[in-house]
């Protein structure tokens, strides 16, 4: 992350004149942000990004001409720039926002409403805080070759029965790659703590289920785990293993820095699975998941971390590595293939 001595230059993209005026007023009331331009459709957003080269693009997902997903895709192809998406609608718009995250956008947040809305202050503060955080992220367009998997020695004393993953910024695209590489006949269930804004958990699961070969479930109460199935928590809940073969959720509290928490998930996996689990920590800001992954490693679990070069933000994996929690550090393009190779003996038993 780099600091901005000068104000952060924001390109604001919103098709509603009244909403554009409102959002611009919010940003212009913030001393370290400056609106260098506005656009009212996806095509203008791409053209303005190429012309103005802002530090960050703040963009509605629902736009005319082409939407925020297509604008994101073109911006990342022609002029990679940090992008934060916002949305106030549900359903398809939110799933398109998840697709845009996979295409290179860094975050999606709820669109701040007017002062009369009770959630206005919270949403506005979150929106501005996210712009500040994401403006310093270096984004690039990568076209990596497909490498061969790295062989990881299989633990001779126990069979792997669960894969647990924690990720944040850049996570949706990383999850798509990893889960696709694991394949449709994965012999174990996968539990995931992916940081996502409140209101977007169902959209994340819906989008992920449309792009990976495994069924995806949103957990709001205790469920039995099924091999080859993916489990994510519902909004504002932490995903945890409650007992072997069972996944459940815990409510978040005001003291939680992250929700869902990778630390909560990995710690619960360490308690109930220990050496029979694989833990994976991937791209994301902060240090969530590092302590929990250390607990899993200490319990004999096989732990992986995404390497710096393939991370959008090398925060969570770096923190885990500093604690000695990462036994195998690999680029994203090798993670899924290597875990699949590790699980291959279990697959061959069928």
C-alpha positions as a printed Julia matrix, in Angstrom:
350×3 Matrix{Float64}:
   0.0     0.0     0.0
   1.24    3.49   -0.79
   0.17    6.65    0.98
  -1.31    9.63   -0.84
   0.11   12.98    0.29
  -2.12   14.68   -2.27
  -5.9    14.11   -2.24
  -7.12   10.84   -3.71
  -8.43   11.49   -7.22
 -11.85    9.84   -7.67
 -13.81    9.19  -10.85
 -17.49    8.91   -9.82
 -19.83    6.91  -12.05
 -23.61    7.06  -11.44
 -26.47    7.35  -13.94
 -29.02    8.99  -11.62
 -28.5    12.8   -11.55
 -29.82   13.11   -7.98
 -27.69   10.21   -6.72
 -24.65   11.55   -8.55
 -25.13   14.93   -6.87
 -25.57   13.3    -3.45
 -22.51   11.05   -3.75
 -20.4    13.89   -5.11
 -21.39   16.03   -2.11
 -20.34   13.23    0.26
 -16.95   12.91   -1.43
 -16.3    16.64   -1.73
 -16.99   17.02    2.0
 -14.06   14.69    2.64
 -10.75   16.65    2.59
  -8.52   13.83    1.3
 -10.81   12.96   -1.64
 -11.32   14.99   -4.8
 -13.76   14.2    -7.62
 -11.76   14.68  -10.83
 -14.6    13.63  -13.12
 -18.0    12.01  -13.4
 -19.61    9.6   -15.85
 -23.2     8.47  -16.3
 -22.77    5.17  -18.16
 -20.28    2.35  -18.48
 -18.83    3.51  -21.76
 -18.16    7.0   -20.37
 -16.56    5.36  -17.32
 -14.02    3.56  -19.48
 -13.28    6.63  -21.61
 -12.94    8.89  -18.56
 -10.61    6.44  -16.83
  -8.33    6.39  -19.87
  -8.38   10.18  -20.11
  -8.23   11.23  -16.44
  -6.21    8.35  -14.92
  -7.83    8.65  -11.48
  -6.45    7.01   -8.35
  -9.73    5.12   -7.99
 -13.06    4.62   -9.75
 -16.26    4.6    -7.63
 -18.95    3.08   -9.82
 -22.56    1.92   -9.65
 -23.0    -1.65  -10.85
 -26.27   -0.81  -12.64
 -25.49    1.51  -15.56
 -26.81    2.16  -19.1
 -24.91    1.43  -22.34
 -23.02   -1.28  -20.46
 -23.02   -2.02  -16.77
 -20.4    -1.89  -14.05
 -19.21   -5.42  -14.8
 -18.46   -4.69  -18.44
 -16.93   -1.32  -17.55
 -14.7    -3.03  -14.99
 -13.63   -5.65  -17.51
 -12.66   -3.02  -20.09
 -10.92   -0.74  -17.57
  -8.83   -3.64  -16.27
  -7.94   -4.6   -19.83
  -6.93   -1.14  -21.04
  -6.02    0.93  -17.95
  -5.87   -1.15  -14.75
  -7.22    1.09  -11.97
  -8.58    0.4    -8.46
 -12.37    0.11   -8.69
 -14.95    0.16   -5.89
 -18.49   -0.77   -6.92
 -21.66    0.25   -5.14
 -25.22   -0.99   -5.43
 -28.58   -0.4    -3.74
 -30.52   -3.07   -5.62
 -30.78   -6.8    -5.11
 -30.73   -9.9    -7.29
 -29.02   -9.75  -10.64
 -27.27   -6.43   -9.98
 -25.54   -7.87   -6.92
 -24.48  -11.0    -8.79
 -23.08   -8.81  -11.57
 -21.15   -6.98   -8.85
 -19.61  -10.29   -7.79
 -18.66  -11.0   -11.4
 -17.05   -7.57  -11.55
 -14.97   -8.43   -8.47
 -13.72  -11.47  -10.34
 -12.95   -9.24  -13.32
 -10.72   -7.02  -11.19
 -12.83   -4.67   -9.05
 -11.49   -4.55   -5.49
 -14.63   -4.16   -3.41
 -18.4    -3.79   -3.53
 -20.34   -1.76   -0.94
 -23.88   -0.61   -0.38
 -24.68    2.68   -2.06
 -25.01    5.44    0.59
 -28.52    6.84    0.7
 -29.72   10.32    1.62
 -29.58   11.73    5.17
 -33.16   10.59    5.91
 -32.12    6.92    5.71
 -31.13    5.53    9.16
 -28.25    3.59    7.57
 -26.94    6.61    5.7
 -24.13    7.58    8.07
 -22.81    4.02    8.44
 -22.95    3.34    4.7
 -21.34    6.68    3.87
 -18.48    6.13    6.3
 -17.91    2.61    4.97
 -17.97    3.88    1.37
 -15.38    6.59    2.06
 -13.19    4.29    4.18
 -13.2     1.7     1.39
 -12.17    4.3    -1.21
  -9.24    5.34    0.98
  -8.1     1.76    1.54
  -8.4     0.62   -2.05
  -6.9     3.7    -3.72
  -3.39    2.56   -2.85
  -3.74   -1.01   -4.14
  -1.58   -1.72   -7.16
  -3.76   -3.5    -9.73
  -2.45   -5.24  -12.81
  -3.85   -7.47  -15.5
  -2.17  -10.86  -15.43
  -2.3   -13.6   -18.02
  -0.35  -16.38  -16.29
   0.56  -19.7   -17.9
  -1.05  -22.84  -16.55
   1.72  -24.51  -14.52
   2.06  -28.06  -13.34
   1.08  -28.72   -9.71
   3.64  -28.79   -6.93
   3.7   -32.15   -5.2
   3.14  -31.75   -1.46
   4.08  -34.74    0.7
   0.9   -36.45    1.9
   0.55  -36.81    5.66
   0.97  -40.54    6.3
  -0.9   -40.6     9.63
  -4.25  -39.12    8.6
  -6.51  -38.63    5.61
  -7.66  -35.15    4.69
 -11.4   -34.71    5.33
 -11.89  -30.93    4.97
 -10.51  -27.86    3.17
 -10.9   -24.44    4.84
 -10.18  -21.15    3.03
  -9.94  -17.51    4.15
  -9.72  -14.58    1.7
 -10.62  -10.92    1.35
  -9.65   -8.28   -1.25
  -9.2   -10.08   -4.57
 -10.77  -13.18   -3.07
 -13.7   -13.84   -5.44
 -11.43  -14.21   -8.48
  -8.93  -16.26   -6.45
 -11.72  -18.52   -5.18
 -12.99  -19.04   -8.72
  -9.53  -20.16   -9.86
  -8.86  -22.36   -6.83
 -12.24  -24.1    -6.75
 -12.24  -24.67  -10.51
  -8.82  -26.29  -10.26
 -10.01  -28.54   -7.42
 -12.51  -30.06   -9.85
 -16.09  -31.36   -9.62
 -15.25  -34.66   -7.88
 -13.57  -33.15   -4.84
 -13.64  -35.88   -2.16
 -14.0   -33.44    0.76
 -16.2   -30.43    1.62
 -14.85  -26.85    1.47
 -15.68  -24.15    4.03
 -14.89  -20.51    3.19
 -14.59  -17.21    5.06
 -14.57  -14.53    2.34
 -14.94  -10.94    3.54
 -17.94   -9.34    1.85
 -20.08   -6.29    2.57
 -23.34   -6.86    4.47
 -26.11   -7.6     2.01
 -23.93   -9.36   -0.56
 -23.38  -12.84    0.92
 -26.2   -14.43   -1.06
 -25.02  -12.73   -4.24
 -21.49  -13.99   -3.67
 -22.76  -17.54   -3.25
 -25.04  -17.26   -6.28
 -22.27  -15.94   -8.48
 -19.72  -18.46   -7.21
 -22.16  -21.31   -7.79
 -22.49  -20.2   -11.42
 -18.74  -20.25  -12.15
 -17.33  -23.21  -10.19
 -18.09  -26.93  -10.63
 -19.22  -27.59   -7.04
 -22.61  -26.81   -5.43
 -22.46  -23.74   -3.16
 -24.49  -23.32    0.04
 -25.18  -20.3     2.26
 -25.15  -21.35    5.92
 -27.5   -19.73    8.45
 -27.9   -22.72   10.79
 -26.07  -25.96   11.51
 -25.72  -28.21    8.44
 -24.13  -31.55    7.7
 -21.08  -31.31    5.44
 -21.1   -33.11    2.09
 -18.02  -33.88   -0.03
 -17.63  -31.74   -3.17
 -19.89  -29.04   -1.69
 -18.89  -25.46   -0.82
 -20.14  -23.63    2.3
 -20.25  -19.85    2.9
 -21.89  -17.98    5.82
 -24.98  -15.82    5.5
 -24.7   -12.06    6.03
 -23.09  -10.8     9.23
 -22.31  -14.31   10.52
 -19.08  -16.2    11.21
 -18.7   -19.68    9.71
 -17.38  -22.33   12.12
 -17.11  -26.09   12.45
 -19.36  -27.07   15.37
 -18.36  -30.74   15.41
 -16.81  -33.17   12.92
 -19.02  -33.31    9.86
 -21.06  -30.24   10.89
 -20.8   -26.58    9.92
 -22.58  -23.77   11.76
 -22.53  -20.01   12.27
 -21.93  -17.53   15.09
 -23.35  -13.99   15.27
 -20.94  -11.13   14.77
 -20.35   -8.51   17.44
 -19.3    -4.88   17.44
 -15.84   -5.96   18.59
 -15.2    -8.12   15.5
 -12.77   -6.5    13.07
 -13.73   -8.91   10.29
 -16.89  -10.83    9.45
 -16.82  -13.6     8.48
 -13.6   -14.23   10.39
 -10.88  -16.46    9.01
  -9.47  -16.79   12.53
 -12.78  -18.16   13.87
 -13.04  -20.61   10.99
  -9.46  -21.94   11.13
  -9.51  -22.22   14.93
 -12.7   -24.3    14.8
 -11.2   -26.5    12.09
  -8.08  -27.01   14.24
 -10.25  -28.11   17.19
 -12.41  -30.58   15.32
 -10.22  -31.8    12.45
  -6.58  -31.04   13.27
  -4.28  -33.07   10.99
  -7.27  -34.18    8.9
  -7.7   -30.69    7.39
  -6.1   -28.39    4.84
  -6.08  -24.63    5.51
  -5.58  -22.06    2.75
  -5.09  -18.32    3.28
  -5.32  -16.12    0.21
  -5.23  -12.53   -0.97
  -6.6    -9.88    1.39
  -5.87   -6.84    3.53
  -5.02   -7.07    7.21
  -4.12  -10.14    9.21
  -7.4   -12.03    9.57
  -6.86  -15.78    9.48
  -3.19  -15.67   10.45
  -3.65  -16.7    14.09
  -6.27  -19.29   13.25
  -4.09  -20.82   10.54
  -1.24  -20.99   13.07
  -3.54  -22.97   15.36
  -4.38  -25.33   12.51
  -0.7   -25.8    11.64
   0.1   -26.52   15.29
  -2.67  -29.13   15.31
  -1.02  -30.92   12.39
  -3.09  -29.49    9.55
  -1.57  -28.95    6.11
  -1.42  -25.2     5.48
  -1.05  -23.22    2.26
  -0.57  -19.5     1.58
  -0.93  -17.59   -1.66
   2.35  -15.99   -2.69
   2.92  -12.23   -2.91
   3.25  -12.05   -6.69
  -0.21  -13.51   -7.33
  -2.05  -11.66   -4.52
  -4.05   -8.51   -5.16
  -3.11   -7.55   -1.59
  -0.42   -9.54    0.22
  -1.73   -8.87    3.71
  -3.39  -11.93    5.19
  -0.93  -14.46    3.72
   2.01  -12.28    4.77
   0.75  -12.11    8.37
   0.25  -15.88    8.44
   3.71  -16.48    7.01
   5.24  -14.19    9.66
   3.67  -16.41   12.35
   5.12  -19.54   10.73
   1.62  -20.72    9.88
   2.21  -21.24    6.14
   3.89  -24.57    5.34
   3.54  -24.27    1.56
   3.53  -20.87   -0.2
   2.45  -21.08   -3.83
   1.16  -18.83   -6.63
  -2.6   -18.9    -7.1
  -2.25  -20.86  -10.33
  -0.59  -23.71   -8.41
  -2.7   -23.76   -5.26
  -5.76  -25.61   -6.5
  -3.82  -28.0    -8.69
  -1.45  -28.86   -5.84
  -4.27  -29.43   -3.35
  -6.09  -31.57   -5.92
  -2.92  -33.63   -6.38
  -2.65  -33.98   -2.6
  -6.23  -35.26   -2.44
  -5.81  -37.58   -5.41
  -5.09  -40.66   -3.26
  -8.45  -40.13   -1.55
 -10.15  -39.81   -4.94
  -8.54  -43.01   -6.13
 -10.12  -44.97   -3.26
 -13.56  -44.7    -4.86
